């Protein structure tokens, strides 16, 4: 009775398939361990050996039937996971997923090949493909949920590059992967994490060509951070120090002019507050205080446009100070080192008295409120 019922079900299934595909009949074949297989589409297509299975999968791939090829490669890995052809099949799973634009699952397929078959000749190729996928995600390739784009994910980008480094810590792509992690963290505005990633390059790969870029990028990350209103305002000074280190270490780099430009902008930002306070005191006819703040600008950033204007101001203020109270001789000479103690930034000593009501307030990076 059971056999008759099974035969009846099979006849019904065959009739349904025949009606659904016109005159083309589906080739249903029983494969041990896989069940009923539709050989007409290649779904679950199985051969008697791993070699034959690989040839079947390659033919489907050559015909650009990537979905069917994917199933055939997966069947090989599932049935013959320890065969000589299994590493290639696992690599090809990732390749077919790439062809279908399923880059995240392609990454996972390549990672599986790397982890399961580290001695395979496909090891380096898998790392190459992972690096390419990581670059796609860094450039904005969206993460997908059921093939629906959900926006780019820098966390996934970091995960891909971290997997490359873990698999081959001193391999061809390791140093650059570490650099790309830093770029991804910058895009997330996680500047401290970005700097930590770049610093690892200087520690682990100091002779790699990307080390110079890493040192520059440390300065640039802090530079961007200094412009964020809710970020640690000591970032400006950290950026200046990192750019100065870059110029000392790599004086012949094509990025030296850019580093100098950023240093100038940062120092101008630092002295803008002193310059604004000096102008305020000048308007209030408190010339001695204005003189000292202009002198602070000169000492902090002597080559800036602000310093040029500040020098003109102190020349104009010097005779006014004598008539408005306070000795000219007691004031510091503009552009020369002051004999009085300087603060940690090298600035001339500023008036100790509280600023009058309405005076600009100097914040830690020299901006005014």
Secondary structure, DSSP 4 states (H G I P E B T S, - for coil): -HHHHHHHHHHHHHHHHHHHTTTPPP-EEEETTTEEEETTTTBT---SSHHHHHHHHHHHHHTT-HHHHHHHHHHHHHH-TTSTTHHHHHHHHHHHHHHTT-HHHHHHHHHHHHHH-TTSTTHHHHHHHHHHHHHHHHTTPEEEETTEEEEE-HHHHHHHHHHHHHH-TTSTTHHHHHHHHHHHHHHTT-HHHHHHHHHHHHHH-TTSTHHHHHHHHHHHHHHHHHT-TTS-TTHHHHHHHHHHHHHHHTTT-TTHHHHHHHHHHHHHHHHHHHHHHHHHHHHTT-HHHHHHHHHHHHHHSTTSHHHHHHHHHHHHHHHHHHHSSS-GGGSPPTTS--SSPP-TT-PPPPP-SPPPTTPPPB-TTS-B-
